[in-house]
């Protein structure tokens, strides 16, 4: 089985991609003071040269005092960071690349190991960093409105700077996902609720604001997950009907593409079907989806967190599901981090030249 199908073009609104390969967002912390410099532009441009169809940036935080727990994670606000991002997108475009920034607010998180803290307490729906564990403050309705405004401004800035789309980080137990997840959202006002659909109100209003700020043709992607950093086995939606009640309002609010994060893309999402998360999301919403999760590697990312290496693996199962129409795009993380030419090698049938992933790849911006 070949992977030639992954190199067919894809078009949605103003987004025109030469192939279906997406560089997944991966936090790198190589932007001192939140300002991406020339080394960051070089890093992304190497993936453009390696024939990636769409670059999604590492998470870049919005304008809230405690949106980040790391001073070296890039910001998407302020004159210097935005000038840095302008240089990044100009470099990517100069070599024919397409790119979206991933807009991020971490919510209530643990402080960085260095002891660095933001100038205000971490904030979330109920101040909980994990079930039953306080790690910050509960957001007021004014805080919520200001955060929604910060995302909308960042998306507008992305459009003004010339980015081709925008991705909103709504996954992995960070702020938006903390509103989705009942153990971290214990609110009794309109941003809480017993059902997942009720707890999605914050995300719906945020997406509506981003859509209003960017207009009808600017592509909006939303990254979502069932699992959390706080609980790798968590399930927001236990059934297809619960997933539909969760995702359809987000699409109606303005999402064009759902980026469906799994630990392993081949895992079925619900009993009785081998459809993965992206497959179910596409079936339930009718929108294009991106699948992601250990693509091209033998081990999942949890092993990588422990320092374990992963060898290149077959793409036969991925291609089988793609051919069946389960998803439209494929995001690649660690394999692309370790090998900037991964997509080119796949396209040219040079699988014997693929590199595996090792923890050393995290130490440099290569």
C-alpha positions as CSV (number, residue, x, y, z in Angstrom):
1,X,0.0,0.0,0.0
2,X,1.4,3.4,-0.9
3,X,0.7,6.8,0.6
4,X,0.2,8.7,-2.6
5,X,-3.4,9.6,-1.7
6,X,-2.0,11.7,1.1
7,X,-0.4,14.0,-1.5
8,X,-3.6,15.0,-3.2
9,X,-4.6,18.7,-2.9
10,X,-7.2,19.9,-0.4
11,X,-9.2,23.1,-0.6
12,X,-11.6,24.8,1.9
13,X,-12.7,28.4,1.6
14,X,-9.5,30.4,1.1
15,X,-7.3,27.5,2.3
16,X,-5.5,25.8,-0.6
17,X,-3.2,22.9,0.4
18,X,-0.9,20.9,-1.9
19,X,-1.3,17.8,0.2
20,X,-3.0,16.3,3.2
21,X,0.0,16.4,5.6
22,X,-0.2,18.8,8.6
23,X,2.6,19.6,11.0
24,X,1.0,19.1,14.4
25,X,1.4,21.8,17.0
26,X,4.2,21.0,19.4
27,X,5.4,23.1,22.3
28,X,9.1,24.0,21.9
29,X,9.8,26.9,24.4
30,X,12.4,28.5,22.2
31,X,11.0,32.0,22.2
32,X,12.6,33.9,25.1
33,X,10.3,36.5,26.5
34,X,7.5,35.1,24.2
35,X,9.1,36.5,21.1
36,X,9.7,34.1,18.2
37,X,13.0,34.9,16.4
38,X,14.8,33.8,13.2
39,X,15.5,30.3,14.6
40,X,11.8,29.7,15.0
41,X,11.1,30.9,11.4
42,X,13.9,28.6,10.2
43,X,12.4,25.7,12.1
44,X,9.0,26.0,10.4
45,X,10.5,26.8,7.0
46,X,12.5,23.5,7.0
47,X,9.1,21.7,7.2
48,X,7.8,23.7,4.3
49,X,10.9,22.7,2.3
50,X,10.1,19.1,3.4
51,X,6.7,19.3,1.6
52,X,4.3,19.7,4.6
53,X,1.0,20.9,3.3
54,X,-0.1,22.9,6.4
55,X,2.0,24.1,9.3
56,X,0.1,24.5,12.6
57,X,2.4,26.5,14.9
58,X,3.2,25.5,18.5
59,X,0.7,26.9,20.9
60,X,1.0,30.6,21.1
61,X,-0.7,32.3,24.0
62,X,-3.4,35.1,24.0
63,X,-3.4,38.3,25.9
64,X,-4.3,37.3,29.4
65,X,-2.0,37.8,32.5
66,X,-1.9,34.1,33.3
67,X,-2.4,32.5,29.9
68,X,1.0,30.8,30.1
69,X,3.2,29.0,32.7
70,X,6.4,29.4,30.6
71,X,8.1,32.7,29.6
72,X,9.7,31.0,26.6
73,X,6.5,30.0,25.0
74,X,5.6,32.4,22.2
75,X,2.9,35.1,22.7
76,X,0.4,36.2,20.1
77,X,0.1,39.7,21.4
78,X,2.3,42.7,21.8
79,X,4.5,44.5,19.3
80,X,7.6,42.4,19.5
81,X,6.0,39.0,19.4
82,X,3.7,40.0,16.5
83,X,6.7,41.3,14.6
84,X,8.4,38.0,15.2
85,X,5.3,36.1,13.9
86,X,5.2,38.4,10.9
87,X,8.8,37.3,10.1
88,X,7.8,33.7,10.5
89,X,4.8,33.8,8.1
90,X,6.7,35.9,5.6
91,X,9.5,33.2,5.6
92,X,6.9,30.4,5.3
93,X,5.1,32.1,2.4
94,X,8.4,32.9,0.6
95,X,8.9,29.2,0.1
96,X,5.3,28.4,-0.8
97,X,4.1,27.3,2.6
98,X,0.7,27.6,4.3
99,X,0.5,28.2,8.1
100,X,-2.0,28.7,10.9
101,X,-1.0,29.8,14.4
102,X,-2.5,27.8,17.3
103,X,-4.1,30.2,19.8
104,X,-3.8,29.0,23.4
105,X,-4.7,29.8,27.0
106,X,-3.4,27.1,29.4
107,X,-6.1,27.7,32.1
108,X,-5.2,26.4,35.5
109,X,-1.9,24.5,35.2
110,X,1.0,23.6,37.5
111,X,3.8,26.1,37.8
112,X,6.8,25.5,35.7
113,X,9.6,23.5,37.4
114,X,11.9,26.5,37.3
115,X,9.5,28.3,39.7
116,X,8.6,31.0,37.2
117,X,5.0,32.4,37.7
118,X,2.9,34.7,35.6
119,X,1.9,38.1,37.0
120,X,-1.6,36.9,38.0
121,X,-3.0,33.6,39.4
122,X,-3.8,30.9,37.0
123,X,-7.5,31.0,36.0
124,X,-10.1,28.5,34.9
125,X,-13.8,27.8,35.1
126,X,-13.6,26.7,38.8
127,X,-9.9,27.3,39.8
128,X,-9.3,23.5,39.6
129,X,-6.1,22.1,38.0
130,X,-7.4,18.6,38.3
131,X,-10.4,16.9,39.9
132,X,-10.7,18.2,43.5
133,X,-7.4,20.0,43.3
134,X,-7.3,23.8,43.5
135,X,-4.5,25.4,41.5
136,X,-5.9,28.9,40.6
137,X,-8.9,31.1,40.7
138,X,-12.4,30.8,39.2
139,X,-13.0,33.2,36.4
140,X,-15.6,35.9,36.8
141,X,-18.0,36.6,33.9
142,X,-15.8,39.7,33.2
143,X,-12.7,37.5,33.0
144,X,-14.6,35.2,30.6
145,X,-15.6,38.1,28.4
146,X,-12.1,39.5,28.4
147,X,-10.6,36.1,27.4
148,X,-13.1,35.7,24.6
149,X,-12.0,39.1,23.4
150,X,-8.3,38.2,23.6
151,X,-8.9,35.2,21.3
152,X,-10.8,37.3,18.9
153,X,-8.1,39.9,18.8
154,X,-5.4,37.3,18.3
155,X,-7.3,35.7,15.4
156,X,-7.8,39.1,13.8
157,X,-4.0,39.8,14.2
158,X,-3.3,36.5,12.6
159,X,-5.4,37.4,9.6
160,X,-3.8,40.9,9.4
161,X,-0.3,39.4,9.5
162,X,-1.1,37.2,6.6
163,X,-1.6,33.7,8.2
164,X,-3.8,31.4,6.1
165,X,-6.0,30.1,8.9
166,X,-6.2,29.9,12.6
167,X,-6.4,27.0,15.1
168,X,-8.0,27.3,18.5
169,X,-6.5,25.0,21.2
170,X,-9.6,23.4,22.8
171,X,-8.0,20.1,24.0
172,X,-5.8,18.3,26.5
173,X,-7.1,19.7,29.7
174,X,-6.2,23.4,29.0
175,X,-8.6,26.3,29.5
176,X,-11.3,25.6,26.9
177,X,-11.2,21.9,27.7
178,X,-11.4,22.7,31.4
179,X,-14.8,24.2,30.6
180,X,-15.8,21.1,28.7
181,X,-14.8,18.7,31.4
182,X,-17.2,18.4,34.4
183,X,-14.5,17.5,37.0
184,X,-12.8,20.9,36.3
185,X,-16.0,22.9,35.6
186,X,-18.2,23.0,38.7
187,X,-19.8,26.3,37.8
188,X,-23.5,26.9,38.5
189,X,-23.9,29.9,36.1
190,X,-24.5,29.7,32.4
191,X,-20.9,28.6,31.7
192,X,-21.4,25.4,33.8
193,X,-24.0,22.7,33.7
194,X,-24.6,18.9,34.0
195,X,-24.3,18.2,30.3
196,X,-21.4,18.6,28.0
197,X,-23.5,20.7,25.6
198,X,-24.1,23.1,28.4
199,X,-20.5,23.3,29.4
200,X,-19.6,24.1,25.7
201,X,-21.1,27.5,26.0
202,X,-17.8,29.2,26.6
203,X,-16.2,27.6,23.5
204,X,-19.3,28.5,21.4
205,X,-19.1,32.1,22.4
206,X,-15.4,32.2,21.8
207,X,-15.7,30.7,18.4
208,X,-18.5,33.1,17.5
209,X,-16.3,36.0,18.5
210,X,-13.4,34.7,16.4
211,X,-15.7,34.2,13.4
212,X,-17.0,37.7,13.8
213,X,-13.5,39.2,14.0
214,X,-12.2,37.3,10.9
215,X,-15.2,37.2,8.6
216,X,-16.9,34.3,6.9
217,X,-14.1,33.1,4.6
218,X,-11.2,32.8,7.0
219,X,-10.7,29.1,8.0
220,X,-11.0,28.3,11.7
221,X,-9.8,25.0,13.0
222,X,-10.5,23.7,16.5
223,X,-8.3,21.2,18.3
224,X,-10.3,18.9,20.6
225,X,-9.6,15.7,22.5
226,X,-11.2,13.3,24.9
227,X,-8.0,12.6,26.9
228,X,-6.5,15.2,29.3
229,X,-3.0,15.7,30.7
230,X,-4.8,15.3,34.0
231,X,-6.4,12.0,32.9
232,X,-5.2,10.1,29.8
233,X,-8.3,7.8,29.9
234,X,-10.9,10.6,30.2
235,X,-13.9,10.7,28.0
236,X,-16.0,13.8,27.5
237,X,-18.4,12.0,25.3
238,X,-19.2,8.4,26.2
239,X,-21.5,7.9,23.2
240,X,-21.9,9.2,19.6
241,X,-25.0,11.1,20.7
242,X,-23.1,12.9,23.4
243,X,-20.3,13.7,20.9
244,X,-22.8,15.1,18.5
245,X,-24.3,17.3,21.2
246,X,-20.8,18.6,21.9
247,X,-19.4,19.1,18.5
248,X,-22.3,20.3,16.4
249,X,-22.8,23.6,18.3
250,X,-19.1,24.3,17.9
251,X,-19.4,23.8,14.1
252,X,-22.5,25.9,14.0
253,X,-20.6,28.7,15.8
254,X,-18.0,28.8,13.0
255,X,-15.5,26.0,13.1
256,X,-14.5,24.8,9.6
257,X,-12.1,21.9,10.5
258,X,-12.0,19.7,13.6
259,X,-8.5,18.6,14.7
260,X,-9.2,15.4,16.6
261,X,-6.4,14.5,19.0
262,X,-5.9,10.8,20.1
263,X,-3.1,9.1,21.8
264,X,-3.1,6.5,18.9
265,X,-5.1,7.3,15.7
266,X,-5.9,3.6,15.2
267,X,-7.9,3.2,18.4
268,X,-11.7,3.0,17.9
269,X,-13.6,5.8,19.7
270,X,-16.8,3.8,20.6
271,X,-17.6,0.1,20.8
272,X,-19.2,-1.5,17.8
273,X,-17.2,0.5,15.2
274,X,-13.6,0.9,14.2
275,X,-14.0,4.6,13.5
276,X,-11.5,6.7,15.3
277,X,-12.2,10.1,16.9
278,X,-11.8,12.0,13.6
279,X,-13.9,9.5,11.8
280,X,-16.8,9.9,14.2
281,X,-16.4,13.7,14.3
282,X,-16.7,13.9,10.5
283,X,-19.6,11.5,10.4
284,X,-21.5,13.5,13.1
285,X,-20.8,17.0,11.9
286,X,-20.2,16.7,8.2
287,X,-17.1,18.9,8.5
288,X,-13.5,18.0,7.4
289,X,-11.4,16.5,10.2
290,X,-7.7,16.1,10.9
291,X,-6.6,12.8,12.6
292,X,-3.5,12.8,14.8
293,X,-1.9,10.5,17.3
294,X,1.3,8.5,16.9
295,X,1.3,8.7,13.1
296,X,4.3,7.2,11.6
297,X,5.9,5.9,14.8
298,X,5.9,2.7,16.7
299,X,5.2,4.2,20.2
300,X,2.7,6.8,21.4
301,X,3.6,10.1,22.9
302,X,3.3,8.9,26.5
303,X,6.3,6.7,26.0
304,X,8.1,9.8,24.6
305,X,7.3,11.7,27.8
306,X,9.2,9.0,29.6
307,X,12.2,9.4,27.3
308,X,11.5,6.3,25.2
309,X,12.5,6.3,21.5
310,X,10.1,5.3,18.7
311,X,10.9,3.7,15.4
312,X,9.3,4.5,12.0
313,X,6.2,2.4,11.4
314,X,3.9,1.5,8.5
315,X,1.3,3.9,7.2
316,X,-0.9,1.1,5.8
317,X,-3.6,1.5,8.5
318,X,-3.6,5.2,8.2
319,X,-4.0,5.0,4.4
320,X,-6.8,2.4,4.7
321,X,-8.8,4.7,6.9
322,X,-8.1,7.8,4.7
323,X,-9.2,5.9,1.6
324,X,-12.4,5.0,3.4
325,X,-13.1,8.7,3.9
326,X,-12.8,8.7,7.7
327,X,-10.8,12.0,7.7
328,X,-9.4,14.6,5.3
329,X,-6.0,15.6,6.7
330,X,-3.3,13.9,8.8
331,X,-1.3,15.7,11.4
332,X,2.2,14.4,12.2
333,X,4.0,15.4,15.4
334,X,7.1,13.7,16.7
335,X,8.0,12.1,13.4
336,X,8.2,15.6,11.8
337,X,10.0,17.0,14.8
338,X,12.7,14.4,14.4
339,X,12.8,14.6,10.6
340,X,12.0,17.8,8.7
341,X,11.9,15.8,5.4
342,X,9.4,13.2,6.7
343,X,6.7,14.2,4.2
344,X,9.1,14.4,1.2
345,X,10.5,10.9,2.0
346,X,7.0,9.4,2.3
347,X,6.0,11.0,-1.0
348,X,9.1,9.7,-2.8
349,X,8.8,6.2,-1.3
350,X,12.0,6.6,0.7
351,X,10.7,4.9,3.8
352,X,14.1,3.3,4.5
353,X,15.5,6.7,5.1
354,X,13.0,7.8,7.7
355,X,14.3,8.7,11.2
356,X,12.9,7.5,14.4
357,X,12.1,9.8,17.3
358,X,14.4,10.2,20.4
359,X,14.2,12.5,23.3
360,X,17.3,14.3,22.0
361,X,15.1,15.8,19.3
362,X,13.4,17.9,22.0
363,X,16.6,19.6,23.0
364,X,17.2,21.5,19.7
365,X,15.1,23.5,17.3
366,X,16.3,21.6,14.3
